[in-house]
């Protein structure tokens, strides 16, 4: 089933929005921390001063490559690469299952709103990847090869 250019364009726009929101949320998290109430700012300072435990180190070593894979898969999906579909889905699911082990988070409402927007983008992208052929599950052969070799009369 060939999808219209319109849905592929929308898919790309949502990918760009997700990527931009992810980057923006990192900077917004640092910027808006100063607007949190004093006890929450104190908690963030206390949390940064804590020594990293062995389990946190292992978790970091797992999450860092997953983030790199996730961001590279967004770029690959923009160009409709088959490998990117598998990496995006796999890394997303793994990060989702690791989330409960990260502990409590404190963030400004604006950062939470950005997170909600990113979640909506993720859901849209994930649904299109699973239920539509925006990015095919395997490489599509060249049309010339698909139609067979040319015959000379």
N, C-alpha and C positions, 0 to 999 in steps of 0.2 A: 504494500500500500504506500503510495507516494504522497507525502504530506505537502500541503501548499507552502509556498515560500513565506506566506504570512505567519504561520505557526512557528516556522524556523526562525523568523526574524524576532518574533515575540520571545522565543526561547533564548535567543542571544541577548536581548535586552534584559531579561530577568537574570541571566548569568552575570551580566555586567553590573546590574543593581546589587546582586548578592555580593559580588566581589568588593564593590565600593563600600557597601554597608559594613562588611567584615573589617575592612581597613579603617573606616571611619569610627567604628565602635571601639577599636583599640585606642585611638587617640582621644575619643570622647571619654573613655573610662578614666584616663589619667587627668584630663582637663576638668571633668565634672566632679571628681573626688573632692575637690576643694569646697564644693557647695553642699556636701553632706553635713548633717548635724555633727557636732563635736564628738559625741561618743562613738559614732560610726567611723569618723576619721581616726580616732584613737585606736579603734579595733584594726583598721587597715595598717596603721603604723606598727602595732603590736604583731600583726600577722607577718609583715615583712621582716621583722626582727627575729622571728623564730628560726631555729636551725632546721635545715632540710634533713628529714629522716631518710632512712634507706628505702622505705616503700615509696616515698615521694620522688626520690631519685629514679627509681625504676619506672614509676608512672610518667615522669618527665621524658625518660628515654623512649617510652612507647608513644607518647603524644607528639613529640617533636617531628618524627618522620611522618606520622599520620597527617599533621598539619601541612607539611610539605607536599605530601601526596594529594591531599585534598585541594590545595591551591593549584597544583599543576594539573589536576583533573578538570578544574574549572576552565583553565586555559585550553586544555585539550577538547573539552566539550564545546567551547566556542567555535572550534574548527571541526566539530562533528567527528572526532576520532573515536573509534570503537574501544580502544584501550581505556580511554578516559571515562567511559560509561561504567565500566567494571570497577575502576579505582574509586570513582566518586561514590558509587553505591557502597562498596566495601568499606572504605575509610569512614564514610558517614555513619554506617551502622556500628563499626567498632568504637568510634568516638562517642556515639550515643550510649553504648553499653558501659563505657568508662566514666561517664559523667557522674554517677552516684559516688564514685570514689574520690572525687575532687574536693569534697567538703563544702562548707557554706560559702556563699558569695555575698558581697555587699557592693551595690552599685547604685548610681543615680537613676532616677526614673527615665531620663532621656536615653541612657544606655540600655535600659530594659526595653524601651520602645524600639530602639534600633535592633535589638535582639529579636523582638517579635516580628519586625519587618524581614529580617534575615530568615527566620523560621518559615514565614509565609513563602518567601522566594524558594527556600529549600524544598518545601512541600510541593510547590508548583513544578520545580525542576524534577524532583523525584518521581512525581506522578507521570510526567511526560516521558521520562526515561523508562518507566516500568510499563505503562499502558499504551504508549504510542511509539512509532518508529522514527522519532526525531533523530536519534542516533541508532542505527541498526545494531543488532546484537553481534553480527560478524561482518567482516569487510565485504562490500558489494563488489562483484567483478566489474571490469570495464565493460561498457555497453557494446563495444565492438566484439569483445570476447563473448558476451552474453548472447549476441545474435548469431554467433557462429562465424567461421572464417568466410571471407569473401570468395565467391566462386567466379571464375572467368568463363564466360559463355562459350 
